Amino acid sequence: MKPRHLIYGVHLDDRVKEAPDVQKVFTEFGCYIKTRIGLHHVDDNLCSPRGLILLEMFGDEQKCEEFKQRLQAMKGLEVKEMVFDHPL
């Protein structure tokens, strides 16, 4: 991968329902995920059904793109991409 950070944000509408299928794709492409952070709202009265997962990608950019496309094809998900380039 070029000297840059490639970050995917994955928003799940119903994380309990969608998590098993999403996890299968995460496992399949696990060698390309450097960092994974899961966020969802929780307090004394609520555990939100929605969730946000931030992924820092690593390695073959074509595989990372394939991973993103697999996620985008799933219902109930929204995928956003952030790219931070670094000079050589």
Secondary structure, DSSP 8 states (H G I E B T S, - for coil): --SEEEEEEEEESSHHHHHHHHHHHHHHTGGGEEEEEEE--B-SS-B-S-EEEEEEE-S-HHHHHHHHHHHHTSTTEEEEEEEEE---
